[in-house]
């Protein structure tokens, strides 16, 4: 318990620097794969605090890995990773609070470095900078290119409207449908045209008719990205974009094929040609690890942060889900703000730089560091986490 108090004290002492770092990232929002400033600030902070830093890992210019190792080099030892995110949203900046995530993970790593060095614990601590969570799937690319090889467990904390240890995410596969028809004057010679917009509308109607036969966890939502130019011209090209989500990884391909069949049938009915363009990455649902979640939950009790177990909001999708299928992973939420309805809003963006946001940042760094210590200092904890990962 004394060591946990020491971890909390170290996080508090680092607080002003973490808040300053969060503020810089918040005031200079960068979209996915364009987070050059954030990467410079985060890696500079880590390097200043004794971490070996590599930027542009896995051929992703705004990804990075920072590592600190104690004990004899070359000897196998427990290895954990704190996950940093730092991309923003178009239009509303850090409306998802990613300005808090990167500094919280960096703070946790630095605090934990001090403690394991002080107590002679042999271990590796990593901070992995993962760009483009908001749609680009940076973690998916990093997984495929080996960035998480040799890591025993990974964790991160996300600001939210409530504090909760377990985050549920849905699998998510994106697809764009392109329909090609024939232009004609809509009043004078409509019979000479082939209406691509009709194909788009039929696609939406077919998907809506299919919903009755879908389980409640399935989510299909789309937008018309090109609906024609003028009302008096039969559109010869139109397109739409869909997200297809499911609770189970095994269901995503089946649902996607049903959606694709709706588009193919609409093309055939209207006489259009069509092309399906898959999204670059597929997000997986979260694979939970109760052992690591329970360690984090006990640390919530230590700092006196209540967990919200009554929130019944639906789930979105994140590339952290993919990571959870490769390495035991937790994605905990820490509450910031009061009376907020949700994330991805201008109100949440303001909360991410408020006093409450700053408090959530420091709490998050403490909680991550404490959970990391539980794994690195006690082989039984880490072994149980690994066993549950193989079991579930």
Buried (B, 14 or more C-beta within 10 A) or exposed (E): EEEBEBBBEBBBEBBEBBBEBBBBBBEBBBBBBBBBBBBBBBBEBBEEBEBEBEBEBBEBBBBBBBBBBBBEEEEEBBBBBBBBBBBBBEEBBBBBBBBBBBBBBBBBBBBBBBBBEEEEBBBBBBBBBBBBBBBBBBBBBBBEBEBBEEBBBBBBBBBBBBBBBBBBBBBBBBBBBBBBBBBBEBEEEEEEBBBBBBBBBBBBEBBEEBEEEBEEBBBBEBEBEBBBEEEEBBBBBBBBBBBBBBBBBEBBBEBBEBBBEBBBBBBEEBBBEBEBEEBEBBBBBBBBBBBBBBBBBBBBEBEEBEBEEEEEEEBBBBBBBBBBBBBBBBBBBBBBBEEBEEBEBEBBBBBBBEEBBBBBBBBBBBBBBBBBBBBBBEEEBBBBBBEBBEEE
